[in-house]
Amino acid sequence: MSIQWLIRTQSVVTLAGGMIYPYYLLFLKNLGNSYSKYGLAFAVFTVSGALASQWLGPRLDRLGASLLVWSPLGMTAAMLLFPWVASYGWVLALQLVMGACSAMQRMGERLLLADGTQPGTRGPDMANYQFWTSLASGAAVILGGYVIDWLTIDVLFYFSAILYAASAWAVRRYNKTAKRRGTPSA
C-alpha cells in the first residue's frame, strides 16, 4: 500500500474517531453521570486493545492490510449500535469490541508504515503521516462540536460510522486493485 493512500485512509479513520471521542463523555453522562463508569469503560477499551495486540502480534505479517478493512468495519458496527444502547453493560461490551478494533487499526497502520518506507529515510514519510492524521484529528473535534450543536450526539455516532465504513471500503478497493495488478497490498 502506498504511503499516500495509507495517509488518506487513516486520516479518515482518525477523523471518524476524533469526532466522537471527545463527546463520548456526554453520552456516558446520560447513562449514569459517573466518572468511575467512564474510567471502567475506558479501562475495558485499553485492556481489550492490549490483549488483542498480543493475539495479533504473531499473525500481523500475514494479516497486513486486511486489518485496515476489518477494524473500521468493527468500529462502524459499534458506532451504529451506540445510539441504541440503554444500559451500561452494553457500553462495556461495545468498548471491548472497540478496543480490539483500535489495536487492529494501530498495528495494521504501523506494519504498513514500516513496509512502505525504507530504513534511513523513514522520517519524512512518518512526519507526513503524523501531520495529516493529527490535522484530521483536530478538524474532527471541531466538526463534532458543530454536529452536536446543530443536530444530536446520535447523528455524530452515525456520521462517524459512515466515515469508518468509507475507510474500510477504500482500503478493500485498493487491495483488490493491487491484487489484480500483482503488486503487494501490504
Contacts in CASP RR format, 6 or more apart in sequence:
PFRMAT RR
TARGET T0000
AUTHOR 0000-0000-0000
METHOD contacts of the structure
MODEL  1
MSIQWLIRTQSVVTLAGGMIYPYYLLFLKNLGNSYSKYGLAFAVFTVSGA
LASQWLGPRLDRLGASLLVWSPLGMTAAMLLFPWVASYGWVLALQLVMGA
CSAMQRMGERLLLADGTQPGTRGPDMANYQFWTSLASGAAVILGGYVIDW
LTIDVLFYFSAILYAASAWAVRRYNKTAKRRGTPSA
1 65 0 8 1.000
1 112 0 8 1.000
1 115 0 8 1.000
1 116 0 8 1.000
1 171 0 8 1.000
1 174 0 8 1.000
1 175 0 8 1.000
1 178 0 8 1.000
1 185 0 8 1.000
1 186 0 8 1.000
2 116 0 8 1.000
3 113 0 8 1.000
3 116 0 8 1.000
3 117 0 8 1.000
3 125 0 8 1.000
3 128 0 8 1.000
3 129 0 8 1.000
5 170 0 8 1.000
5 174 0 8 1.000
6 109 0 8 1.000
6 112 0 8 1.000
6 113 0 8 1.000
6 116 0 8 1.000
6 129 0 8 1.000
7 128 0 8 1.000
7 129 0 8 1.000
7 132 0 8 1.000
7 133 0 8 1.000
8 170 0 8 1.000
9 68 0 8 1.000
9 167 0 8 1.000
9 170 0 8 1.000
9 171 0 8 1.000
9 174 0 8 1.000
10 68 0 8 1.000
10 105 0 8 1.000
10 109 0 8 1.000
10 129 0 8 1.000
10 133 0 8 1.000
10 167 0 8 1.000
11 132 0 8 1.000
11 133 0 8 1.000
11 135 0 8 1.000
11 136 0 8 1.000
12 136 0 8 1.000
12 163 0 8 1.000
12 166 0 8 1.000
12 167 0 8 1.000
12 170 0 8 1.000
13 68 0 8 1.000
13 71 0 8 1.000
13 72 0 8 1.000
13 75 0 8 1.000
13 105 0 8 1.000
13 163 0 8 1.000
13 164 0 8 1.000
13 167 0 8 1.000
14 133 0 8 1.000
14 134 0 8 1.000
14 136 0 8 1.000
14 137 0 8 1.000
14 140 0 8 1.000
15 136 0 8 1.000
15 137 0 8 1.000
15 139 0 8 1.000
15 140 0 8 1.000
15 143 0 8 1.000
15 163 0 8 1.000
16 72 0 8 1.000
16 75 0 8 1.000
16 79 0 8 1.000
16 140 0 8 1.000
16 160 0 8 1.000
16 161 0 8 1.000
16 163 0 8 1.000
16 164 0 8 1.000
16 167 0 8 1.000
17 75 0 8 1.000
17 140 0 8 1.000
17 160 0 8 1.000
17 163 0 8 1.000
17 164 0 8 1.000
18 136 0 8 1.000
18 137 0 8 1.000
18 138 0 8 1.000
18 140 0 8 1.000
18 141 0 8 1.000
19 140 0 8 1.000
19 141 0 8 1.000
19 143 0 8 1.000
19 144 0 8 1.000
19 147 0 8 1.000
19 156 0 8 1.000
19 159 0 8 1.000
19 160 0 8 1.000
19 163 0 8 1.000
20 79 0 8 1.000
20 144 0 8 1.000
20 156 0 8 1.000
20 157 0 8 1.000
20 160 0 8 1.000
22 141 0 8 1.000
22 144 0 8 1.000
23 144 0 8 1.000
23 145 0 8 1.000
23 148 0 8 1.000
23 153 0 8 1.000
23 156 0 8 1.000
25 38 0 8 1.000
26 148 0 8 1.000
26 153 0 8 1.000
27 82 0 8 1.000
27 153 0 8 1.000
28 34 0 8 1.000
28 37 0 8 1.000
28 38 0 8 1.000
28 41 0 8 1.000
28 91 0 8 1.000
31 37 0 8 1.000
31 85 0 8 1.000
31 87 0 8 1.000
31 88 0 8 1.000
31 91 0 8 1.000
32 88 0 8 1.000
37 88 0 8 1.000
37 91 0 8 1.000
40 92 0 8 1.000
41 88 0 8 1.000
41 91 0 8 1.000
41 92 0 8 1.000
41 95 0 8 1.000
42 95 0 8 1.000
44 92 0 8 1.000
44 95 0 8 1.000
44 96 0 8 1.000
44 99 0 8 1.000
45 95 0 8 1.000
45 96 0 8 1.000
45 98 0 8 1.000
45 99 0 8 1.000
45 102 0 8 1.000
46 99 0 8 1.000
48 95 0 8 1.000
48 96 0 8 1.000
48 97 0 8 1.000
48 98 0 8 1.000
48 99 0 8 1.000
48 100 0 8 1.000
48 103 0 8 1.000
49 99 0 8 1.000
49 100 0 8 1.000
49 102 0 8 1.000
49 103 0 8 1.000
50 103 0 8 1.000
51 100 0 8 1.000
52 99 0 8 1.000
52 100 0 8 1.000
52 103 0 8 1.000
52 104 0 8 1.000
53 103 0 8 1.000
53 106 0 8 1.000
53 107 0 8 1.000
56 63 0 8 1.000
56 67 0 8 1.000
56 103 0 8 1.000
56 104 0 8 1.000
56 107 0 8 1.000
57 107 0 8 1.000
60 67 0 8 1.000
60 107 0 8 1.000
60 108 0 8 1.000
60 111 0 8 1.000
61 111 0 8 1.000
63 108 0 8 1.000
64 108 0 8 1.000
64 111 0 8 1.000
64 112 0 8 1.000
64 185 0 8 1.000
64 186 0 8 1.000
65 108 0 8 1.000
65 112 0 8 1.000
65 171 0 8 1.000
65 174 0 8 1.000
65 175 0 8 1.000
65 185 0 8 1.000
65 186 0 8 1.000
66 175 0 8 1.000
66 186 0 8 1.000
67 104 0 8 1.000
67 105 0 8 1.000
67 107 0 8 1.000
67 108 0 8 1.000
67 111 0 8 1.000
68 104 0 8 1.000
68 105 0 8 1.000
68 108 0 8 1.000
68 109 0 8 1.000
68 112 0 8 1.000
68 167 0 8 1.000
68 168 0 8 1.000
68 171 0 8 1.000
69 168 0 8 1.000
69 171 0 8 1.000
69 172 0 8 1.000
69 175 0 8 1.000
70 101 0 8 1.000
70 104 0 8 1.000
70 168 0 8 1.000
71 101 0 8 1.000
71 102 0 8 1.000
71 104 0 8 1.000
71 105 0 8 1.000
71 108 0 8 1.000
71 168 0 8 1.000
72 101 0 8 1.000
72 105 0 8 1.000
72 164 0 8 1.000
72 165 0 8 1.000
72 167 0 8 1.000
72 168 0 8 1.000
72 171 0 8 1.000
73 164 0 8 1.000
73 165 0 8 1.000
73 168 0 8 1.000
74 97 0 8 1.000
74 101 0 8 1.000
74 164 0 8 1.000
75 98 0 8 1.000
75 101 0 8 1.000
75 105 0 8 1.000
75 160 0 8 1.000
75 161 0 8 1.000
75 164 0 8 1.000
76 161 0 8 1.000
76 162 0 8 1.000
76 164 0 8 1.000
76 165 0 8 1.000
76 168 0 8 1.000
77 97 0 8 1.000
77 161 0 8 1.000
78 94 0 8 1.000
78 97 0 8 1.000
78 98 0 8 1.000
78 101 0 8 1.000
79 157 0 8 1.000
79 158 0 8 1.000
79 160 0 8 1.000
79 161 0 8 1.000
79 164 0 8 1.000
80 157 0 8 1.000
80 158 0 8 1.000
80 161 0 8 1.000
81 90 0 8 1.000
81 94 0 8 1.000
82 94 0 8 1.000
82 157 0 8 1.000
83 153 0 8 1.000
83 154 0 8 1.000
83 157 0 8 1.000
83 158 0 8 1.000
85 91 0 8 1.000
85 94 0 8 1.000
111 186 0 8 1.000
112 186 0 8 1.000
113 122 0 8 1.000
113 125 0 8 1.000
113 126 0 8 1.000
113 129 0 8 1.000
115 186 0 8 1.000
116 125 0 8 1.000
117 123 0 8 1.000
117 125 0 8 1.000
117 126 0 8 1.000
144 156 0 8 1.000
145 156 0 8 1.000
147 155 0 8 1.000
147 156 0 8 1.000
147 159 0 8 1.000
148 156 0 8 1.000
174 185 0 8 1.000
175 185 0 8 1.000
175 186 0 8 1.000
178 184 0 8 1.000
178 185 0 8 1.000
179 185 0 8 1.000
END
